[in-house]
């Protein structure tokens, strides 16, 4: 048997170290702060698909590690975490940092279509031709990845349904800050309560609040049906969020790796809109037929829906006014977005969703 010289051993060790180092350097692991729970929903499965596809299309050179349920950073801190590089990627709500992301805050709507596909496609088109949005991202040391809609907010309550604002009757209702302002401007007889979304269940269980604004797909996973009885869906406007990447993390990617993220954006957006729509429909039926805690979904008349629209329209004007304090382009963005929403809504009405359209033979 041949004996290896000291020089040979040293060369083997050096080569092993070199190869190991290259293998380690070849994989870039990006942390992704996602506040959602891994419930197996279509939305959850779509995020998993995206992470797997990034890894596949980069040949394993980039891996997205998802941190669920605010285990990396809290949702309210997500924007600051991405700016500082604490998280490489984060799902964020511009409502928590309107002073930093006033233009991205404008993707929320108080009136008009509540359809997740319609609003996300409309905002996608607007962003492509609205440089101030990209300037806002760069200013915050961020690279835009994708945006998505949570769909319309709904109202849950314990003793009676809120079919119109008059039904609040002085109840204590969890509302986001902007909706609390709307309530005051519209003179709704309601006592708005500021709570984090995760606190709705315990607050309603204790009787601290009588109702809350929430989302149909999130009622069941957060056990909110155990502490409520009625659901009202105004189906006016919607709330959206955005996923951003730390700009330094983005610049560390190769051009090929960056192209993978950019190339997946539209497909991810469409898949996520479909997942949200289908999750909502499924959850609605499950909640209606829950064997232990069924919910009553109160159908609204056109007049009742109009009563909600009247008050919520004031919120649209207030949102423009507030965001214009931080960015003078807010009004222009809102107008372009509103026009595009109407255009996409007509397209969907005439042609259906992209996933329903017949593919050419």
VOPARO-310636 format. One record per residue (C-alpha): residue number from 1; residue in one letter; x, y, z. Coordinates in steps of 0.1 Angstrom, whole numbers. Layout:
BEGIN
<baro seq="NUM" type="A" u="X" v="Y" w="Z"/>
...
This chain:
BEGIN
<baro seq="1" type="X" u="0" v="0" w="0"/>
<baro seq="2" type="X" u="13" v="34" w="-10"/>
<baro seq="3" type="X" u="21" v="58" w="19"/>
<baro seq="4" type="X" u="11" v="94" w="15"/>
<baro seq="5" type="X" u="37" v="120" w="21"/>
<baro seq="6" type="X" u="31" v="150" w="44"/>
<baro seq="7" type="X" u="29" v="172" w="13"/>
<baro seq="8" type="X" u="3" v="149" w="-3"/>
<baro seq="9" type="X" u="-18" v="149" w="29"/>
<baro seq="10" type="X" u="-16" v="187" w="31"/>
<baro seq="11" type="X" u="-27" v="190" w="-6"/>
<baro seq="12" type="X" u="-57" v="167" w="0"/>
<baro seq="13" type="X" u="-68" v="186" w="31"/>
<baro seq="14" type="X" u="-65" v="219" w="13"/>
<baro seq="15" type="X" u="-85" v="206" w="-16"/>
<baro seq="16" type="X" u="-112" v="192" w="8"/>
<baro seq="17" type="X" u="-114" v="225" w="25"/>
<baro seq="18" type="X" u="-117" v="244" w="-8"/>
<baro seq="19" type="X" u="-144" v="221" w="-21"/>
<baro seq="20" type="X" u="-163" v="223" w="12"/>
<baro seq="21" type="X" u="-161" v="261" w="12"/>
<baro seq="22" type="X" u="-173" v="263" w="-23"/>
<baro seq="23" type="X" u="-202" v="240" w="-16"/>
<baro seq="24" type="X" u="-212" v="261" w="14"/>
<baro seq="25" type="X" u="-208" v="294" w="-5"/>
<baro seq="26" type="X" u="-229" v="280" w="-34"/>
<baro seq="27" type="X" u="-261" v="280" w="-14"/>
<baro seq="28" type="X" u="-275" v="313" w="-3"/>
<baro seq="29" type="X" u="-301" v="308" w="24"/>
<baro seq="30" type="X" u="-326" v="337" w="26"/>
<baro seq="31" type="X" u="-347" v="341" w="57"/>
<baro seq="32" type="X" u="-384" v="348" w="50"/>
<baro seq="33" type="X" u="-406" v="362" w="78"/>
<baro seq="34" type="X" u="-442" v="351" w="71"/>
<baro seq="35" type="X" u="-468" v="358" w="98"/>
<baro seq="36" type="X" u="-492" v="331" w="86"/>
<baro seq="37" type="X" u="-496" v="297" w="102"/>
<baro seq="38" type="X" u="-486" v="266" w="81"/>
<baro seq="39" type="X" u="-522" v="253" w="81"/>
<baro seq="40" type="X" u="-521" v="234" w="48"/>
<baro seq="41" type="X" u="-544" v="260" w="31"/>
<baro seq="42" type="X" u="-540" v="268" w="-5"/>
<baro seq="43" type="X" u="-522" v="301" w="4"/>
<baro seq="44" type="X" u="-498" v="281" w="26"/>
<baro seq="45" type="X" u="-492" v="256" w="-1"/>
<baro seq="46" type="X" u="-485" v="284" w="-27"/>
<baro seq="47" type="X" u="-458" v="298" w="-5"/>
<baro seq="48" type="X" u="-442" v="264" w="-2"/>
<baro seq="49" type="X" u="-444" v="260" w="-40"/>
<baro seq="50" type="X" u="-427" v="293" w="-45"/>
<baro seq="51" type="X" u="-398" v="285" w="-21"/>
<baro seq="52" type="X" u="-393" v="251" w="-37"/>
<baro seq="53" type="X" u="-394" v="266" w="-72"/>
<baro seq="54" type="X" u="-368" v="292" w="-63"/>
<baro seq="55" type="X" u="-345" v="264" w="-52"/>
<baro seq="56" type="X" u="-352" v="243" w="-82"/>
<baro seq="57" type="X" u="-348" v="271" w="-108"/>
<baro seq="58" type="X" u="-315" v="284" w="-92"/>
<baro seq="59" type="X" u="-301" v="249" w="-92"/>
<baro seq="60" type="X" u="-300" v="249" w="-54"/>
<baro seq="61" type="X" u="-279" v="280" w="-52"/>
<baro seq="62" type="X" u="-307" v="299" w="-34"/>
<baro seq="63" type="X" u="-329" v="285" w="-7"/>
<baro seq="64" type="X" u="-357" v="304" w="9"/>
<baro seq="65" type="X" u="-362" v="294" w="46"/>
<baro seq="66" type="X" u="-397" v="303" w="58"/>
<baro seq="67" type="X" u="-402" v="314" w="94"/>
<baro seq="68" type="X" u="-439" v="311" w="101"/>
<baro seq="69" type="X" u="-462" v="327" w="127"/>
<baro seq="70" type="X" u="-439" v="357" w="134"/>
<baro seq="71" type="X" u="-412" v="335" w="147"/>
<baro seq="72" type="X" u="-385" v="356" w="131"/>
<baro seq="73" type="X" u="-400" v="391" w="134"/>
<baro seq="74" type="X" u="-434" v="405" w="144"/>
<baro seq="75" type="X" u="-456" v="416" w="115"/>
<baro seq="76" type="X" u="-456" v="452" w="128"/>
<baro seq="77" type="X" u="-418" v="452" w="127"/>
<baro seq="78" type="X" u="-414" v="435" w="93"/>
<baro seq="79" type="X" u="-406" v="467" w="73"/>
<baro seq="80" type="X" u="-379" v="478" w="97"/>
<baro seq="81" type="X" u="-365" v="443" w="98"/>
<baro seq="82" type="X" u="-360" v="441" w="61"/>
<baro seq="83" type="X" u="-345" v="476" w="59"/>
<baro seq="84" type="X" u="-320" v="467" w="86"/>
<baro seq="85" type="X" u="-313" v="432" w="71"/>
<baro seq="86" type="X" u="-326" v="413" w="102"/>
<baro seq="87" type="X" u="-348" v="394" w="77"/>
<baro seq="88" type="X" u="-338" v="389" w="41"/>
<baro seq="89" type="X" u="-374" v="387" w="30"/>
<baro seq="90" type="X" u="-406" v="396" w="48"/>
<baro seq="91" type="X" u="-443" v="397" w="43"/>
<baro seq="92" type="X" u="-453" v="432" w="55"/>
<baro seq="93" type="X" u="-484" v="453" w="60"/>
<baro seq="94" type="X" u="-477" v="489" w="50"/>
<baro seq="95" type="X" u="-505" v="499" w="74"/>
<baro seq="96" type="X" u="-480" v="495" w="103"/>
<baro seq="97" type="X" u="-454" v="519" w="87"/>
<baro seq="98" type="X" u="-473" v="544" w="65"/>
<baro seq="99" type="X" u="-447" v="570" w="71"/>
<baro seq="100" type="X" u="-421" v="547" w="54"/>
<baro seq="101" type="X" u="-443" v="531" w="28"/>
<baro seq="102" type="X" u="-471" v="557" w="20"/>
<baro seq="103" type="X" u="-474" v="547" w="-16"/>
<baro seq="104" type="X" u="-475" v="510" w="-9"/>
<baro seq="105" type="X" u="-501" v="518" w="17"/>
<baro seq="106" type="X" u="-523" v="530" w="-12"/>
<baro seq="107" type="X" u="-527" v="494" w="-24"/>
<baro seq="108" type="X" u="-554" v="492" w="3"/>
<baro seq="109" type="X" u="-589" v="502" w="-9"/>
<baro seq="110" type="X" u="-620" v="513" w="9"/>
<baro seq="111" type="X" u="-644" v="512" w="-21"/>
<baro seq="112" type="X" u="-646" v="494" w="-54"/>
<baro seq="113" type="X" u="-638" v="458" w="-62"/>
<baro seq="114" type="X" u="-629" v="434" w="-33"/>
<baro seq="115" type="X" u="-617" v="407" w="-57"/>
<baro seq="116" type="X" u="-581" v="397" w="-49"/>
<baro seq="117" type="X" u="-571" v="390" w="-85"/>
<baro seq="118" type="X" u="-586" v="423" w="-98"/>
<baro seq="119" type="X" u="-568" v="445" w="-73"/>
<baro seq="120" type="X" u="-534" v="428" w="-75"/>
<baro seq="121" type="X" u="-534" v="427" w="-113"/>
<baro seq="122" type="X" u="-544" v="464" w="-113"/>
<baro seq="123" type="X" u="-517" v="474" w="-89"/>
<baro seq="124" type="X" u="-491" v="454" w="-109"/>
<baro seq="125" type="X" u="-499" v="473" w="-140"/>
<baro seq="126" type="X" u="-498" v="507" w="-122"/>
<baro seq="127" type="X" u="-465" v="499" w="-105"/>
<baro seq="128" type="X" u="-448" v="492" w="-139"/>
<baro seq="129" type="X" u="-455" v="527" w="-149"/>
<baro seq="130" type="X" u="-452" v="546" w="-116"/>
<baro seq="131" type="X" u="-415" v="553" w="-108"/>
<baro seq="132" type="X" u="-422" v="569" w="-74"/>
<baro seq="133" type="X" u="-431" v="534" w="-61"/>
<baro seq="134" type="X" u="-397" v="521" w="-70"/>
<baro seq="135" type="X" u="-381" v="551" w="-55"/>
<baro seq="136" type="X" u="-399" v="545" w="-22"/>
<baro seq="137" type="X" u="-387" v="509" w="-22"/>
<baro seq="138" type="X" u="-351" v="519" w="-28"/>
<baro seq="139" type="X" u="-353" v="546" w="-2"/>
<baro seq="140" type="X" u="-362" v="519" w="24"/>
<baro seq="141" type="X" u="-333" v="496" w="13"/>
<baro seq="142" type="X" u="-359" v="472" w="-2"/>
<baro seq="143" type="X" u="-364" v="452" w="-34"/>
<baro seq="144" type="X" u="-400" v="445" w="-44"/>
<baro seq="145" type="X" u="-408" v="408" w="-47"/>
<baro seq="146" type="X" u="-446" v="404" w="-49"/>
<baro seq="147" type="X" u="-478" v="419" w="-36"/>
<baro seq="148" type="X" u="-510" v="402" w="-27"/>
<baro seq="149" type="X" u="-545" v="409" w="-14"/>
<baro seq="150" type="X" u="-560" v="395" w="18"/>
<baro seq="151" type="X" u="-594" v="401" w="3"/>
<baro seq="152" type="X" u="-622" v="421" w="19"/>
<baro seq="153" type="X" u="-625" v="426" w="56"/>
<baro seq="154" type="X" u="-656" v="412" w="72"/>
<baro seq="155" type="X" u="-673" v="419" w="105"/>
<baro seq="156" type="X" u="-678" v="392" w="132"/>
<baro seq="157" type="X" u="-700" v="397" w="162"/>
<baro seq="158" type="X" u="-716" v="378" w="191"/>
<baro seq="159" type="X" u="-751" v="391" w="198"/>
<baro seq="160" type="X" u="-764" v="406" w="165"/>
<baro seq="161" type="X" u="-751" v="411" w="129"/>
<baro seq="162" type="X" u="-738" v="444" w="117"/>
<baro seq="163" type="X" u="-758" v="446" w="85"/>
<baro seq="164" type="X" u="-753" v="484" w="84"/>
<baro seq="165" type="X" u="-732" v="508" w="105"/>
<baro seq="166" type="X" u="-764" v="516" w="124"/>
<baro seq="167" type="X" u="-763" v="481" w="139"/>
<baro seq="168" type="X" u="-731" v="489" w="159"/>
<baro seq="169" type="X" u="-753" v="504" w="186"/>
<baro seq="170" type="X" u="-723" v="515" w="207"/>
<baro seq="171" type="X" u="-706" v="481" w="206"/>
<baro seq="172" type="X" u="-668" v="478" w="212"/>
<baro seq="173" type="X" u="-654" v="466" w="179"/>
<baro seq="174" type="X" u="-618" v="458" w="170"/>
<baro seq="175" type="X" u="-609" v="480" w="140"/>
<baro seq="176" type="X" u="-576" v="490" w="123"/>
<baro seq="177" type="X" u="-566" v="526" w="128"/>
<baro seq="178" type="X" u="-578" v="538" w="95"/>
<baro seq="179" type="X" u="-612" v="522" w="100"/>
<baro seq="180" type="X" u="-615" v="539" w="134"/>
<baro seq="181" type="X" u="-610" v="572" w="117"/>
<baro seq="182" type="X" u="-637" v="563" w="91"/>
<baro seq="183" type="X" u="-661" v="554" w="120"/>
<baro seq="184" type="X" u="-655" v="588" w="135"/>
<baro seq="185" type="X" u="-659" v="607" w="103"/>
<baro seq="186" type="X" u="-691" v="588" w="93"/>
<baro seq="187" type="X" u="-704" v="593" w="129"/>
<baro seq="188" type="X" u="-710" v="555" w="133"/>
<baro seq="189" type="X" u="-722" v="547" w="168"/>
<baro seq="190" type="X" u="-693" v="524" w="176"/>
<baro seq="191" type="X" u="-664" v="523" w="201"/>
<baro seq="192" type="X" u="-634" v="513" w="180"/>
<baro seq="193" type="X" u="-608" v="492" w="198"/>
<baro seq="194" type="X" u="-572" v="489" w="187"/>
<baro seq="195" type="X" u="-559" v="453" w="190"/>
<baro seq="196" type="X" u="-534" v="431" w="171"/>
<baro seq="197" type="X" u="-551" v="405" w="150"/>
<baro seq="198" type="X" u="-538" v="377" w="172"/>
<baro seq="199" type="X" u="-557" v="392" w="202"/>
<baro seq="200" type="X" u="-592" v="390" w="187"/>
<baro seq="201" type="X" u="-600" v="356" w="200"/>
<baro seq="202" type="X" u="-591" v="363" w="236"/>
<baro seq="203" type="X" u="-607" v="397" w="236"/>
<baro seq="204" type="X" u="-640" v="384" w="223"/>
<baro seq="205" type="X" u="-638" v="354" w="246"/>
<baro seq="206" type="X" u="-634" v="377" w="277"/>
<baro seq="207" type="X" u="-661" v="401" w="265"/>
<baro seq="208" type="X" u="-636" v="430" w="261"/>
<baro seq="209" type="X" u="-649" v="435" w="226"/>
<baro seq="210" type="X" u="-683" v="427" w="210"/>
<baro seq="211" type="X" u="-671" v="423" w="175"/>
<baro seq="212" type="X" u="-641" v="426" w="152"/>
<baro seq="213" type="X" u="-630" v="432" w="116"/>
<baro seq="214" type="X" u="-613" v="401" w="102"/>
<baro seq="215" type="X" u="-610" v="379" w="71"/>
<baro seq="216" type="X" u="-631" v="349" w="62"/>
<baro seq="217" type="X" u="-601" v="326" w="55"/>
<baro seq="218" type="X" u="-586" v="335" w="89"/>
<baro seq="219" type="X" u="-616" v="330" w="111"/>
<baro seq="220" type="X" u="-614" v="292" w="113"/>
<baro seq="221" type="X" u="-576" v="289" w="117"/>
<baro seq="222" type="X" u="-577" v="314" w="145"/>
<baro seq="223" type="X" u="-607" v="298" w="162"/>
<baro seq="224" type="X" u="-627" v="331" w="160"/>
<baro seq="225" type="X" u="-659" v="312" w="153"/>
<baro seq="226" type="X" u="-657" v="299" w="188"/>
<baro seq="227" type="X" u="-663" v="334" w="202"/>
<baro seq="228" type="X" u="-687" v="348" w="176"/>
<baro seq="229" type="X" u="-720" v="340" w="160"/>
<baro seq="230" type="X" u="-725" v="363" w="130"/>
<baro seq="231" type="X" u="-705" v="373" w="99"/>
<baro seq="232" type="X" u="-713" v="403" w="77"/>
<baro seq="233" type="X" u="-695" v="407" w="44"/>
<baro seq="234" type="X" u="-698" v="443" w="30"/>
<baro seq="235" type="X" u="-677" v="432" w="0"/>
<baro seq="236" type="X" u="-664" v="467" w="-5"/>
<baro seq="237" type="X" u="-627" v="474" w="-9"/>
<baro seq="238" type="X" u="-599" v="451" w="4"/>
<baro seq="239" type="X" u="-566" v="451" w="22"/>
<baro seq="240" type="X" u="-533" v="442" w="6"/>
<baro seq="241" type="X" u="-498" v="434" w="17"/>
<baro seq="242" type="X" u="-464" v="432" w="0"/>
<baro seq="243" type="X" u="-433" v="410" w="2"/>
<baro seq="244" type="X" u="-400" v="429" w="1"/>
<baro seq="245" type="X" u="-363" v="417" w="1"/>
<baro seq="246" type="X" u="-335" v="436" w="18"/>
<baro seq="247" type="X" u="-317" v="454" w="-10"/>
<baro seq="248" type="X" u="-282" v="442" w="1"/>
<baro seq="249" type="X" u="-295" v="406" w="1"/>
<baro seq="250" type="X" u="-308" v="412" w="-34"/>
<baro seq="251" type="X" u="-275" v="426" w="-46"/>
<baro seq="252" type="X" u="-256" v="396" w="-33"/>
<baro seq="253" type="X" u="-276" v="374" w="-57"/>
<baro seq="254" type="X" u="-262" v="367" w="-92"/>
<baro seq="255" type="X" u="-281" v="381" w="-122"/>
<baro seq="256" type="X" u="-294" v="346" w="-130"/>
<baro seq="257" type="X" u="-307" v="342" w="-94"/>
<baro seq="258" type="X" u="-323" v="376" w="-95"/>
<baro seq="259" type="X" u="-340" v="367" w="-128"/>
<baro seq="260" type="X" u="-356" v="337" w="-111"/>
<baro seq="261" type="X" u="-373" v="359" w="-85"/>
<baro seq="262" type="X" u="-384" v="384" w="-111"/>
<baro seq="263" type="X" u="-396" v="357" w="-135"/>
<baro seq="264" type="X" u="-418" v="340" w="-109"/>
<baro seq="265" type="X" u="-435" v="372" w="-97"/>
<baro seq="266" type="X" u="-465" v="373" w="-120"/>
<baro seq="267" type="X" u="-472" v="335" w="-116"/>
<baro seq="268" type="X" u="-469" v="338" w="-79"/>
<baro seq="269" type="X" u="-493" v="367" w="-78"/>
<baro seq="270" type="X" u="-519" v="349" w="-99"/>
<baro seq="271" type="X" u="-515" v="317" w="-79"/>
<baro seq="272" type="X" u="-519" v="336" w="-47"/>
<baro seq="273" type="X" u="-550" v="354" w="-58"/>
<baro seq="274" type="X" u="-566" v="321" w="-69"/>
<baro seq="275" type="X" u="-556" v="304" w="-36"/>
<baro seq="276" type="X" u="-571" v="333" w="-16"/>
<baro seq="277" type="X" u="-604" v="332" w="-35"/>
<baro seq="278" type="X" u="-607" v="294" w="-32"/>
<baro seq="279" type="X" u="-596" v="293" w="4"/>
<baro seq="280" type="X" u="-623" v="320" w="12"/>
<baro seq="281" type="X" u="-650" v="300" w="-5"/>
<baro seq="282" type="X" u="-640" v="268" w="12"/>
<baro seq="283" type="X" u="-638" v="284" w="46"/>
<baro seq="284" type="X" u="-671" v="300" w="42"/>
<baro seq="285" type="X" u="-688" v="266" w="38"/>
<baro seq="286" type="X" u="-668" v="250" w="66"/>
<baro seq="287" type="X" u="-678" v="278" w="90"/>
<baro seq="288" type="X" u="-714" v="277" w="80"/>
<baro seq="289" type="X" u="-715" v="239" w="87"/>
<baro seq="290" type="X" u="-691" v="237" w="116"/>
<baro seq="291" type="X" u="-706" v="209" w="139"/>
<baro seq="292" type="X" u="-697" v="228" w="171"/>
<baro seq="293" type="X" u="-695" v="265" w="163"/>
<baro seq="294" type="X" u="-714" v="273" w="131"/>
<baro seq="295" type="X" u="-715" v="309" w="120"/>
<baro seq="296" type="X" u="-745" v="327" w="104"/>
<baro seq="297" type="X" u="-734" v="346" w="73"/>
<baro seq="298" type="X" u="-759" v="374" w="70"/>
<baro seq="299" type="X" u="-768" v="383" w="34"/>
<baro seq="300" type="X" u="-770" v="420" w="27"/>
<baro seq="301" type="X" u="-795" v="438" w="6"/>
<baro seq="302" type="X" u="-784" v="464" w="-20"/>
<baro seq="303" type="X" u="-795" v="492" w="4"/>
<baro seq="304" type="X" u="-775" v="477" w="33"/>
<baro seq="305" type="X" u="-744" v="474" w="11"/>
<baro seq="306" type="X" u="-748" v="510" w="-1"/>
<baro seq="307" type="X" u="-749" v="521" w="36"/>
<baro seq="308" type="X" u="-714" v="506" w="41"/>
<baro seq="309" type="X" u="-701" v="521" w="8"/>
<baro seq="310" type="X" u="-713" v="556" w="19"/>
<baro seq="311" type="X" u="-692" v="556" w="50"/>
<baro seq="312" type="X" u="-662" v="538" w="36"/>
<baro seq="313" type="X" u="-659" v="563" w="8"/>
<baro seq="314" type="X" u="-649" v="588" w="34"/>
<baro seq="315" type="X" u="-621" v="565" w="43"/>
<baro seq="316" type="X" u="-608" v="566" w="8"/>
<baro seq="317" type="X" u="-605" v="604" w="8"/>
<baro seq="318" type="X" u="-589" v="604" w="43"/>
<baro seq="319" type="X" u="-563" v="578" w="32"/>
<baro seq="320" type="X" u="-552" v="601" w="3"/>
<baro seq="321" type="X" u="-550" v="630" w="26"/>
<baro seq="322" type="X" u="-529" v="612" w="52"/>
<baro seq="323" type="X" u="-505" v="595" w="27"/>
<baro seq="324" type="X" u="-500" v="628" w="8"/>
<baro seq="325" type="X" u="-483" v="641" w="40"/>
<baro seq="326" type="X" u="-455" v="617" w="34"/>
<baro seq="327" type="X" u="-455" v="614" w="-4"/>
<baro seq="328" type="X" u="-470" v="640" w="-28"/>
<baro seq="329" type="X" u="-477" v="613" w="-54"/>
<baro seq="330" type="X" u="-503" v="595" w="-33"/>
<baro seq="331" type="X" u="-533" v="611" w="-50"/>
<baro seq="332" type="X" u="-520" v="604" w="-85"/>
<baro seq="333" type="X" u="-513" v="568" w="-76"/>
<baro seq="334" type="X" u="-548" v="564" w="-62"/>
<baro seq="335" type="X" u="-564" v="577" w="-93"/>
<baro seq="336" type="X" u="-544" v="555" w="-116"/>
<baro seq="337" type="X" u="-551" v="525" w="-94"/>
<baro seq="338" type="X" u="-588" v="532" w="-93"/>
<baro seq="339" type="X" u="-590" v="534" w="-131"/>
<baro seq="340" type="X" u="-570" v="502" w="-135"/>
<baro seq="341" type="X" u="-592" v="483" w="-110"/>
<baro seq="342" type="X" u="-623" v="492" w="-130"/>
<baro seq="343" type="X" u="-606" v="481" w="-162"/>
<baro seq="344" type="X" u="-594" v="448" w="-149"/>
<baro seq="345" type="X" u="-629" v="442" w="-133"/>
<baro seq="346" type="X" u="-645" v="446" w="-167"/>
<baro seq="347" type="X" u="-619" v="422" w="-182"/>
<baro seq="348" type="X" u="-627" v="395" w="-156"/>
<baro seq="349" type="X" u="-664" v="400" w="-161"/>
<baro seq="350" type="X" u="-660" v="395" w="-198"/>
<baro seq="351" type="X" u="-633" v="368" w="-199"/>
<baro seq="352" type="X" u="-631" v="352" w="-165"/>
<baro seq="353" type="X" u="-600" v="347" w="-144"/>
<baro seq="354" type="X" u="-567" v="337" w="-161"/>
<baro seq="355" type="X" u="-569" v="302" w="-147"/>
<baro seq="356" type="X" u="-604" v="297" w="-161"/>
<baro seq="357" type="X" u="-597" v="309" w="-196"/>
<baro seq="358" type="X" u="-594" v="283" w="-223"/>
<baro seq="359" type="X" u="-559" v="278" w="-234"/>
<baro seq="360" type="X" u="-552" v="278" w="-272"/>
<baro seq="361" type="X" u="-548" v="244" w="-288"/>
